């Protein structure tokens, strides 16, 4: 069940990011000074990715079988289009990179696990390592920044005009000790995410739930919803397909 949920989240994330790219394309084209050819390729790639996402969603919930050959084929198509997207589309961010990693990891697992359990495990480890490094790098960069260590940067981030929540920021700025506690909670969770997810069992479930709640909070409070889908999808998959 949770494997199907992970497929769904990745497909929704791919479709959402492509729709956002189409909506903001003309402004992005002017900022990046794209040629007509590059602009046309970007639009075509976004449309193909939306179509591939729709195929994955249709196959996932019509068949409801993560081991079905058609499911593996649909995920492979999505992974190939995501790979093409990294070459064609400019201005991709961290959520897009995780979307690519998750898409390739899931497609590899779905296509290789039928040939031998160890091949599927290799695909799982590949996605697990990339996911763990993403969290560790984020946590380490925060731990090195004094503003994050004392909690003030956490408050200021939420106080941003473009991506923020004034009400929450006001509470954190008024209570610096609470801000520091919340900041260190995020830092420690990101630094320890890899080892805790590797343990398996309830440790992985609790860790994955806390990380998903963190991404959901970022989506609600800061409006950065596109980060939720790839990371939550990758977390669901890593926990559901855990080798022990």
MARGU-563393 format. One record per residue: x, y, z of N, C-alpha, C, O, CB in turn. Coordinates in steps of 0.05 Angstrom, whole numbers, padded with zeros to 5 digits, always signed. Atoms other than C-alpha are relative to their C-alpha. Last residue first. Glycine has a CB too. Example, Ala and Ser with C-alpha at 12.3 -4.5 7.8 and 13.67 -1.06 7.14 Angstrom:
<atoms>
-00016-00024-00001+00273-00021+00143-00015+00022+00014-00005+00044+00018+00009+00009-00029 +00018-00024+00000+00246-00090+00156+00018+00024+00000+00039+00024+00013-00020+00001+00025 
</atoms>
This chain:
<atoms>
+00002+00017-00025+00303-00115+00138-00019+00013+00020-00023+00002+00042+00028-00003+00012 -00008+00028+00004+00307-00094+00064+00000-00017+00026+00002-00041+00024+00027-00001-00011 -00024+00005-00017+00265-00030+00074+00008-00029-00001-00009-00047+00003-00005+00009+00029 -00016+00020+00013+00216-00026+00016+00025-00007+00016+00044-00019+00005+00007+00009-00028 +00016+00023+00009+00161+00010+00054+00016-00023-00012+00009-00046-00009-00021+00009-00020 +00010+00015-00023+00209+00055+00093-00015-00025-00009-00012-00046+00003-00018+00019+00017 -00023+00010-00015+00249+00078+00032-00009-00017+00024+00003-00038+00030+00018+00023+00009 -00012+00022+00015+00186+00085-00010+00022-00013+00016+00024-00037+00018+00010+00010-00027 +00019+00023+00000+00148+00127+00041+00013-00024-00014+00010-00047-00004-00026+00008-00015 +00002+00011-00027+00209+00171+00051-00018-00024+00002-00011-00044+00013-00009+00022+00020 -00025+00015-00004+00220+00181-00024+00000-00013+00028+00009-00036+00031+00024+00018-00004 +00001+00024+00016+00147+00201-00032+00024-00017+00004+00022-00042+00006-00003+00008-00029 +00018+00019-00014+00151+00249+00027-00003-00026-00016-00005-00047-00004-00028+00014+00003 -00013+00009-00025+00214+00281-00003-00019-00020+00015-00010-00041+00024+00007+00023+00018 -00023+00018+00005+00187+00285-00074+00012-00011+00025+00019-00035+00026+00021+00015-00016 +00006+00024+00015+00117+00310-00054+00024-00018-00005+00023-00042+00000-00012+00008-00027 +00013+00021-00015+00133+00359+00002-00001-00026-00016+00005-00048-00006-00028+00008+00008 -00020+00016-00014+00185+00401-00035-00013-00024+00014+00000-00044+00019+00015+00017+00021 -00012+00018+00019+00132+00426-00085+00023-00017+00013+00031-00037+00002+00011+00015-00023 +00012+00026+00002+00091+00454-00028+00014-00020-00018+00012-00044-00014-00028+00003-00009 -00019+00016+00017+00137+00512-00013-00010-00028-00002+00004-00047+00006+00028+00002+00011 +00010+00002+00027+00081+00559+00012+00018-00015-00019+00016-00012-00044-00004+00027-00011 -00017-00015+00019+00121+00579+00073-00010-00002-00029+00001+00012-00046+00028-00009+00002 -00009-00026-00011+00075+00559+00130+00014+00018-00020+00013+00042-00019+00017-00005+00024 +00022-00016-00011+00035+00504+00097+00009+00028+00008-00004+00048+00001-00013-00014+00024 +00019-00005+00021+00089+00474+00053-00022+00018+00009-00031+00036-00006-00012-00027-00010 -00013-00018+00019+00143+00481+00106-00020+00008-00022-00021+00031-00031+00026-00012-00012 -00001-00026-00014+00097+00449+00157+00012+00021-00018+00002+00043-00019+00015-00002+00026 +00028-00010+00001+00084+00391+00108-00002+00027+00013-00016+00045+00003-00019-00020+00014 +00005-00010+00027+00159+00383+00099-00028+00011-00003-00032+00030-00018+00005-00023-00020 -00016-00024+00005+00169+00379+00174-00005+00012-00027-00008+00036-00031+00030-00007+00004 +00014-00022-00013+00110+00331+00181+00016+00027-00003+00004+00048-00005-00004-00006+00030 +00023-00007+00017+00142+00286+00129-00015+00023+00012-00024+00041-00002-00018-00024-00004 -00011-00014+00023+00208+00288+00169-00023+00009-00019-00023+00031-00030+00020-00018-00015 -00010-00026-00009+00172+00270+00233+00010+00017-00023+00005+00041-00025+00021-00002+00022 +00024-00016-00006+00134+00213+00199+00008+00028+00009-00005+00048+00000-00016-00013+00023 +00013-00008+00025+00197+00186+00167-00024+00018+00005-00029+00036-00010-00007-00024-00015 -00017-00020+00013+00233+00187+00234-00012+00010-00026-00013+00034-00031+00028-00013-00006 +00002-00025-00015+00175+00152+00269+00017+00022-00013+00007+00044-00015+00010-00005+00029 +00028-00011+00003+00170+00099+00215-00003+00027+00014-00013+00046+00003-00020-00020+00011 +00004-00012+00027+00245+00089+00211-00027+00012-00004-00029+00034-00016+00005-00022-00021 -00019-00023+00001+00253+00079+00286-00003+00014-00027-00003+00038-00028+00029-00010+00005 +00013-00024-00010+00191+00035+00286+00017+00025-00001+00007+00047-00003-00010-00005+00028 +00021+00003-00021+00223-00017+00242-00012+00026+00008-00015+00045-00008+00012-00013+00024 +00024+00014+00007+00286+00001+00203-00020-00001+00022-00016+00010+00044+00006-00028-00009 +00006+00019-00020+00354+00020+00229-00024-00017-00007-00025-00042-00002-00006+00014+00027 -00014+00025+00006+00373+00053+00164-00007-00021+00020-00006-00045+00014+00030+00005-00001 +00014+00013+00021+00321+00108+00172+00012-00027-00006-00002-00046-00015-00001+00017-00025 +00026+00009-00010+00351+00126+00239-00017-00014-00021-00030-00034-00014-00016+00024+00011 -00003+00023-00019+00422+00128+00212-00027-00011+00010-00030-00035+00012+00017+00008+00023 -00012+00023+00013+00402+00172+00153+00002-00024+00018-00009-00045+00012+00026+00007-00012 +00020+00013+00017+00355+00220+00190+00011-00025-00013-00002-00046-00012-00009+00019-00022 +00004+00028-00008+00405+00236+00245-00019-00016-00018-00023-00040-00013-00009-00001+00028 -00026+00013-00003+00431+00301+00216-00002-00030+00006+00014-00045-00003+00016+00014+00023 -00013+00002+00026+00363+00323+00191+00027-00015+00002+00033-00031-00015+00004+00027-00013 +00016+00019+00016+00327+00308+00257+00013-00004-00027+00014-00027-00037-00028+00011-00004 -00006+00028-00009+00384+00341+00296-00016-00020-00016-00005-00042-00023-00007-00003+00030 -00028+00006+00005+00379+00406+00256+00006-00029+00007+00017-00044-00009+00019+00018+00015 -00003+00004+00029+00303+00409+00256+00028-00010-00006+00031-00028-00022-00007+00026-00015 +00016+00024+00006+00299+00399+00332+00003-00007-00030+00005-00030-00037-00029+00004+00007 -00016+00024-00006+00356+00448+00340-00015-00026-00005-00003-00046-00012+00011+00001+00028 -00022+00000+00020+00315+00502+00305+00017-00025+00004+00024-00039-00015+00017+00025+00003 +00011+00009+00025+00253+00486+00347+00022-00003-00022+00021-00022-00037-00022+00019-00010 +00008+00028-00004+00292+00492+00411-00011-00012-00026-00004-00034-00033-00020-00003+00023 -00025+00016-00001+00326+00556+00388-00006-00029+00002+00006-00046-00011+00018+00010+00023 -00011+00000+00027+00258+00586+00369+00025-00017-00002+00029-00032-00021+00006+00029-00010 +00017+00019+00015+00229+00566+00436+00010-00002-00028+00010-00024-00040-00029+00009+00001 -00007+00026-00009+00288+00601+00470-00017-00022-00014-00006-00043-00021-00005-00002+00031 -00025+00010+00012+00279+00662+00426+00008-00028+00010+00020-00043-00006+00022+00019+00006 -00009+00021-00018+00206+00673+00446+00025-00013-00011+00023-00035-00022-00023-00021+00005 +00007-00009-00028+00182+00739+00416+00010-00020+00020+00012-00014+00044-00030+00004+00002 -00017-00023-00007+00218+00724+00350-00005+00010+00028+00013+00021+00041-00006+00023-00020 -00028+00009-00004+00187+00655+00349+00018+00023+00007+00036+00020+00024+00010-00014-00026 -00001+00017-00024+00116+00681+00360+00029-00008+00006+00038-00006+00028-00018-00025-00003 +00003-00019-00022+00124+00737+00308+00002-00015+00027+00015-00006+00046-00027+00015-00001 -00025-00014-00004+00151+00687+00257-00001+00018+00025+00018+00020+00040+00007+00016-00025 -00019+00019-00012+00090+00643+00266+00026+00013+00006+00038+00009+00027+00004-00024-00017 +00010+00007-00026+00043+00702+00253+00019-00019+00015+00025-00014+00038-00028-00014-00003 -00005-00022-00019+00085+00730+00196-00009-00007+00029+00004-00001+00048-00014+00025-00009 +00025-00002-00014+00087+00665+00157+00004+00020+00023+00017+00013+00043-00009-00028+00010 +00000-00002-00029+00141+00661+00105-00028+00001+00011-00048+00001-00003+00015+00024+00008 +00006+00027-00010+00162+00654+00033+00001+00002+00031+00023-00001+00043+00021-00021-00010 +00008+00018+00022+00162+00720-00006-00010-00027+00011-00031-00037+00003+00022-00004-00020 +00023-00011+00013+00163+00770+00052-00011-00020-00021-00035-00023-00023+00006+00027-00014 -00005-00009+00027+00210+00730+00095-00026+00009-00013-00048-00002-00008+00013-00022-00016 +00008-00028+00002+00191+00725+00169+00005+00012-00028+00001+00036-00032+00015+00017+00021 +00030+00000+00000+00192+00649+00169-00010+00029-00002-00034+00033-00008-00010-00013+00025 +00008+00015+00024+00266+00652+00150-00031+00001-00003-00041+00005-00025+00010-00029+00000 -00002-00018+00022+00277+00705+00203-00008-00013-00027-00019+00001-00044+00029+00011-00003 +00021-00021-00002+00251+00660+00257+00000+00018-00024-00021+00025-00034+00003+00016+00026 +00025+00014+00004+00295+00601+00236-00024+00020+00000-00041+00019-00017-00004-00021+00023 +00003+00003+00029+00353+00649+00229-00026-00015-00007-00038-00010-00027+00024-00015-00011 +00009-00025+00012+00342+00670+00302-00004-00003-00031-00023+00008-00042+00020+00023+00005 +00028+00000+00007+00345+00599+00329-00010+00025-00014-00032+00025-00025-00016-00003+00025 +00014-00015-00021+00411+00605+00366-00030+00003-00006-00045+00012+00011+00013+00027+00004 -00006+00012-00026+00443+00549+00324-00015+00014+00023-00024+00001+00042+00030+00000+00006 +00017+00024-00003+00408+00573+00261+00004-00012+00028-00014-00023+00040+00006-00020-00022 +00028-00009+00000+00438+00643+00266-00019-00023+00004-00040-00021+00018-00006+00014-00025 +00007-00008-00027+00505+00613+00284-00029+00008+00003-00042+00003+00023+00019+00023+00009 +00009-00027+00001+00509+00576+00217-00010+00008+00028-00028-00004+00039-00024+00004-00020 -00023-00018+00003+00550+00513+00219-00007+00029+00002+00011+00046+00005+00014-00007-00026 -00016+00002-00025+00492+00472+00247+00024+00018-00001+00034+00028+00020+00008-00028+00005 +00013-00015-00021+00448+00497+00190+00016+00000+00025+00019+00021+00039-00028-00012+00006 -00002-00028+00007+00497+00474+00137-00014+00018+00020-00005+00040+00026-00013+00005-00028 -00027-00009-00006+00503+00407+00173+00003+00030-00007+00016+00045+00008+00020-00016-00016 -00004-00003-00029+00428+00396+00175+00027+00011+00007+00030+00027+00025-00004-00026+00013 +00017-00022-00009+00419+00410+00100+00004+00005+00030+00006+00028+00039-00029-00006-00006 -00012-00025+00010+00479+00366+00082-00016+00024+00009-00005+00045+00016+00001-00001-00031 -00024-00005-00016+00452+00310+00127+00013+00026-00009+00022+00042+00008+00020-00023-00003 +00008-00009-00027+00382+00314+00097+00025+00007+00016+00026+00028+00030-00015-00022+00015 +00014-00025+00003+00407+00310+00025-00008+00012+00027-00005+00036+00032-00026-00004-00017 -00020-00021+00005+00458+00257+00043-00013+00028-00002-00003+00048+00007+00017-00006-00025 -00014-00005-00025+00404+00213+00073+00020+00023-00003+00022+00039+00015+00014-00025+00010 +00019-00013-00018+00360+00219+00011+00014+00007+00026+00010+00029+00037-00024-00018+00006 +00005-00027+00010+00418+00203-00035-00018+00016+00018-00014+00040+00023-00011-00001-00029 -00024-00015-00004+00439+00143+00007-00004+00029-00009+00005+00048+00005+00024-00012-00015 -00003-00005-00029+00368+00116+00012+00025+00018+00005+00023+00036+00021+00004-00027+00015 +00019-00021-00008+00357+00123-00063+00004+00008+00029+00003+00031+00036-00029-00008-00006 -00007-00023+00015+00419+00082-00079-00017+00024+00008-00007+00046+00012-00002-00005-00029 -00023-00013-00013+00406+00033-00023+00008+00025-00014+00016+00045-00002+00024-00019+00001 +00010-00012-00025+00337+00017-00051+00023+00015+00013+00019+00038+00022-00011-00021+00018 +00015-00024+00007+00366+00006-00121-00011+00014+00025-00011+00039+00026-00024-00008-00019 -00020-00019+00009+00418-00042-00092-00014+00026-00008-00005+00048-00001+00015-00011-00024 -00013-00011-00024+00363-00078-00054+00020+00021-00007+00023+00041+00007+00013-00022+00017 +00019-00019-00012+00324-00088-00118+00011+00014+00024+00006+00037+00029-00026-00014+00006 +00001-00023+00018+00385-00119-00150-00019+00022+00010-00014+00046+00009-00007-00008-00028 -00023-00017-00007+00394-00164-00089+00002+00024-00018+00012+00045-00010+00026-00016-00003 +00005-00017-00023+00323-00190-00096+00024+00018+00006+00020+00040+00016-00006-00017+00024 -00016+00010-00023+00334-00215-00166-00002+00019+00023-00001+00043+00020+00029-00004-00008 -00022+00016+00010+00304-00204-00235+00017-00012+00023+00032-00031+00019+00018+00016-00018 +00011+00025+00011+00236-00180-00209+00022-00019-00010+00018-00043-00011-00019+00007-00024 +00006+00019-00022+00271-00130-00163-00012-00026-00011-00010-00046+00003-00019+00013+00019 -00022+00019-00007+00304-00097-00223-00008-00021+00020+00003-00043+00021+00023+00015+00010 -00009+00016+00023+00246-00062-00259+00021-00021+00007+00023-00041-00007+00011+00019-00021 +00022+00014+00012+00208-00037-00198+00008-00018-00023-00003-00039-00027-00021+00021-00010 +00009+00022-00018+00272-00020-00160-00022-00016-00014-00021-00041-00013-00010+00012+00026 -00021+00021-00001+00301+00019-00218-00009-00023+00017-00005-00047+00009+00027+00012+00010 +00001+00014+00026+00236+00057-00230+00021-00023+00000+00015-00044-00011+00005+00020-00023 +00025+00016+00000+00232+00075-00156-00002-00016-00026-00009-00040-00026-00024+00017+00003 -00002+00021-00020+00304+00099-00153-00023-00019-00001-00020-00043+00000+00003+00012+00027 -00019+00020+00010+00300+00138-00219+00002-00024+00019+00003-00047+00011+00027+00012-00005 +00011+00013+00024+00237+00174-00197+00018-00022-00011+00008-00043-00018-00005+00021-00021 +00022+00018-00008+00263+00186-00127-00011-00014-00024-00017-00038-00023-00022+00016+00015 -00012+00023-00015+00329+00215-00152-00021-00020+00007-00017-00044+00004+00014+00010+00025 -00014+00016+00019+00293+00259-00204+00012-00025+00014+00009-00047+00003+00023+00016-00013 +00020+00012+00017+00243+00285-00153+00013-00019-00021+00003-00041-00026-00017+00021-00015 +00010+00023-00015+00301+00297-00105-00022-00014-00016-00024-00039-00014-00011+00009+00027 -00022+00020-00001+00334+00341-00158-00009-00025+00016-00003-00047+00007+00025+00012+00013 -00002+00013+00026+00269+00377-00172+00021-00021-00001+00018-00042-00013+00005+00021-00022 +00023+00018+00002+00258+00392-00098+00000-00015-00027-00007-00039-00028-00027+00015+00003 -00004+00024-00015+00328+00420-00094-00023-00020-00001-00018-00044-00001+00005+00007+00029 -00010-00003-00027+00317+00470-00150+00003-00027+00014+00003-00048+00001-00019+00018+00016 +00011+00020-00018+00311+00471-00226+00012+00003+00028+00035+00011+00031+00005-00029-00011 +00009-00011-00025+00327+00537-00260-00012-00020+00019-00029-00013+00036-00020+00021-00005 -00019-00016-00016+00332+00513-00331-00013+00009+00026-00037+00012+00028+00010+00024-00016 +00011-00021-00016+00292+00457-00364+00021+00014+00017+00036+00001+00031-00023-00011+00017 +00014-00020+00015+00324+00417-00420-00009+00024+00017-00004+00047+00008-00025-00012-00012 -00017-00010+00021+00378+00374-00388-00013+00024-00014+00000+00043-00022+00006-00022-00021 -00023-00012-00012+00343+00361-00322+00019+00013-00020+00034+00031-00014+00016-00020+00017 +00007-00026-00011+00278+00350-00359+00024+00014+00013+00026+00038+00011-00022-00003+00021 -00001-00019+00023+00308+00293-00400-00005+00029+00011+00007+00048+00001-00021-00007-00021 -00028-00003+00007+00321+00256-00334+00003+00020-00023+00021+00037-00023+00012-00027-00008 -00013-00016-00021+00250+00269-00310+00029+00005-00006+00040+00027-00001-00003-00014+00027 +00008-00028+00005+00224+00243-00377+00012+00019+00021+00019+00041+00015-00031+00002+00000 -00014-00009+00024+00265+00179-00369-00007+00030-00006+00010+00046-00012-00007-00018-00024 -00028-00005-00007+00241+00169-00297+00016+00012-00024+00033+00030-00021+00014-00025+00010 -00001-00024-00016+00168+00177-00317+00029+00007+00007+00036+00031+00006-00016-00004+00026 +00006-00023+00017+00176+00127-00373+00002+00026+00015+00013+00045+00006-00029-00003-00012 -00024-00004+00016+00210+00078-00325-00004+00024-00019+00014+00040-00023+00006-00025-00016 -00021-00014-00016+00154+00087-00275+00025+00006-00016+00038+00026-00012+00006-00017+00025 +00009-00028-00005+00102+00069-00327+00020+00016+00016+00025+00039+00009-00028-00001+00014 -00003-00015+00025+00142+00008-00349-00008+00029+00003+00005+00047-00007-00017-00014-00022 -00029-00006+00003+00149-00017-00277+00005+00016-00026+00022+00034-00026+00015-00027-00002 -00007-00020-00020+00074-00010-00267+00029+00008-00003+00036+00031-00002-00006-00010+00029 +00010-00026+00011+00060-00047-00332+00007+00023+00019+00012+00045+00011-00030-00001-00005 -00019-00009+00021+00104-00105-00307-00008+00028-00011+00009+00044-00017+00001-00020-00022 +00010+00005+00027+00060-00111-00244+00020+00012-00020+00031+00034-00016-00027+00013-00003 -00018+00018+00014+00101-00114-00179-00009-00005-00029+00003-00022-00043+00001-00026+00015 -00027-00012+00005+00071-00052-00147+00019-00017-00015+00039-00008-00025+00012+00007+00027 -00020+00022-00003+00000-00079-00157+00028+00011-00007+00034+00017-00030-00007-00024-00019 -00006+00003-00029-00058-00031-00148+00019-00023+00005+00015-00038+00025-00026-00003+00016 -00011+00027-00004-00078-00043-00221+00005-00005+00030+00000-00028+00039+00025-00003-00016 +00017+00019+00015-00125+00017-00232+00009-00029+00005-00007-00047+00006+00000+00006-00030 +00025+00004-00014-00094+00059-00177-00020-00016-00015-00042-00023-00005-00012+00026+00007 -00003+00005-00029-00021+00055-00198-00027-00008+00012-00029-00028+00026+00012+00023+00014 -00008+00028-00003-00035+00050-00273+00001-00008+00029-00007-00030+00037+00028-00005-00013 +00021+00018+00010-00075+00114-00274+00007-00029+00004-00010-00045+00014-00004+00005-00030 +00023-00001-00018-00027+00152-00229-00022-00019-00009-00034-00033+00008-00011+00028+00002 -00007+00014-00025+00033+00129-00269-00023+00000+00019-00029-00021+00032+00024+00015+00013 -00002+00029+00005+00000+00148-00335+00006-00015+00025-00006-00036+00031+00021-00005-00022 +00027+00009+00002-00020+00217-00308-00001-00030-00006-00018-00045+00005-00015+00014-00023 +00010+00001-00028+00052+00229-00287-00029-00011+00000-00036-00027+00017+00000+00028+00012 -00012+00023-00013+00076+00211-00357-00010-00003+00028-00014-00026+00038+00031+00003-00001 +00012+00024+00011+00026+00260-00387+00011-00025+00013-00004-00043+00019+00004-00001-00031 +00027+00001-00010+00048+00316-00340-00014-00025-00010-00028-00039+00005-00016+00025-00009 -00002+00008-00028+00120+00300-00357-00027-00002+00013-00033-00020+00029+00018+00019+00016 -00006+00029-00001+00106+00302-00431+00001-00010+00028-00008-00032+00034+00027-00005-00015 +00025+00014+00008+00073+00371-00423+00004-00030+00000-00014-00045+00009-00008+00009-00028 +00019-00003-00022+00133+00397-00384-00026-00015-00006-00038-00028+00011-00006+00030+00006 -00009+00018-00021+00181+00370-00436-00019+00001+00023-00026-00020+00035+00028+00007+00010 +00005+00028+00008+00142+00402-00492+00007-00019+00022-00007-00038+00028+00016-00006-00026 +00029+00004-00001+00141+00470-00457-00006-00029-00007-00023-00041+00007-00014+00019-00020 +00008-00001-00028+00216+00467-00443-00030-00006+00003-00038-00021+00020+00007+00027+00013 -00007+00025-00012+00231+00445-00514-00009-00001+00029-00017-00022+00039+00031-00004-00001 +00018+00021+00010+00191+00504-00541+00007-00027+00012-00011-00042+00019+00003-00002-00031 +00026-00004-00012+00229+00553-00496-00020-00022-00009-00035-00032+00007-00011+00028-00008 -00002+00009-00028+00296+00525-00516-00027+00002+00014-00035-00015+00030+00021+00016+00016 -00003+00029+00001+00278+00531-00590+00001-00011+00029-00012-00031+00035+00026-00008-00014 +00027+00011+00007+00251+00602-00581+00002-00031+00001-00017-00044+00010-00009+00009-00027 +00006-00001+00028+00316+00622-00546-00028-00013-00005-00039-00025+00013+00022-00015-00017 +00001+00025+00016+00317+00632-00472-00006+00006-00029-00020+00025-00036-00021-00018+00012 -00006-00007+00028+00337+00699-00441+00001-00025-00017+00020-00030-00032+00027+00015-00002 -00023+00017+00008+00337+00669-00370+00008+00005-00029+00027-00007-00039-00007-00029+00003 -00022-00002-00020+00294+00725-00342+00024-00015-00009+00047-00005-00006-00010-00010+00028 -00012-00027+00002+00251+00730-00405+00023+00003+00019+00044+00015+00011-00022+00021+00006 -00013-00002+00026+00238+00655-00408+00014+00027-00003+00037+00028-00014-00019-00005-00023 -00026+00013-00003+00223+00653-00334+00016+00002-00026+00040+00006-00025-00004-00029+00007 -00016-00017-00016+00167+00704-00344+00028-00011+00004+00048+00003+00003-00013+00004+00028 -00006-00024+00016+00139+00666-00403+00017+00020+00016+00035+00033+00006-00025+00014-00009 -00021+00003+00021+00145+00600-00366+00007+00026-00014+00031+00031-00018-00010-00020-00020 -00020-00022-00002+00110+00618-00301+00020+00001-00023+00040+00014-00021+00014-00003+00027 +00013-00025-00008+00046+00578-00314+00020+00024+00000+00013+00046-00008-00013-00003+00028 +00016-00010+00023+00082+00524-00353-00013+00027+00007-00014+00045-00010-00021-00020-00008 -00018-00009+00021+00134+00515-00299-00014+00011-00024-00006+00032-00035+00019-00023-00009 -00011-00025-00009+00081+00511-00245+00019+00012-00020+00020+00036-00025+00014-00003+00027 +00021-00020+00003+00045+00458-00285+00010+00027+00009+00004+00047-00004-00025-00009+00016 +00003-00006+00029+00110+00419-00291-00021+00021-00005-00018+00038-00022-00006-00025-00016 -00022-00017+00008+00123+00424-00216-00001+00007-00029+00007+00029-00037+00027-00015+00006 +00003-00026-00012+00053+00398-00201+00023+00019-00008+00018+00042-00015+00000-00002+00031 +00021-00015+00014+00057+00341-00250-00002+00028+00011-00005+00047-00005-00027-00015+00003 -00009-00006+00027+00123+00316-00223-00020+00016-00015-00012+00035-00029+00006-00026-00015 -00022-00020-00001+00101+00323-00151+00010+00007-00027+00015+00031-00033+00022-00011+00017 +00013-00026-00006+00035+00287-00165+00021+00022+00001+00017+00044-00010-00015-00001+00026 +00014-00008+00024+00074+00229-00198-00014+00028+00004-00013+00044-00014-00021-00021-00007 -00020-00008+00020+00123+00226-00140-00014+00010-00026-00005+00029-00038+00019-00023-00006 -00012-00026-00008+00067+00227-00089+00020+00010-00020+00021+00033-00026+00013-00003+00028 +00020-00021+00003+00028+00172-00125+00012+00027+00006+00008+00047-00009-00024-00005+00017 +00003-00005+00029+00088+00126-00131-00018+00024-00006-00013+00041-00023-00010-00025-00015 -00025-00014+00008+00101+00135-00056+00000+00005-00030+00008+00027-00039+00025-00018+00007 +00002-00028-00009+00028+00119-00041+00025+00015-00009+00023+00038-00017-00003+00001+00031 +00017-00014+00018+00034+00056-00083-00004+00029+00007-00006+00046-00011-00028-00014-00001 -00016-00002+00025+00094+00034-00042-00017+00015-00021-00007+00032-00035+00008-00028-00011 -00017-00024-00002+00054+00050+00020+00018+00004-00024+00027+00026-00030+00016-00001+00025 +00016-00024+00000+00000+00000+00000+00017+00025+00000+00013+00044-00016-00019+00000+00024 
</atoms>
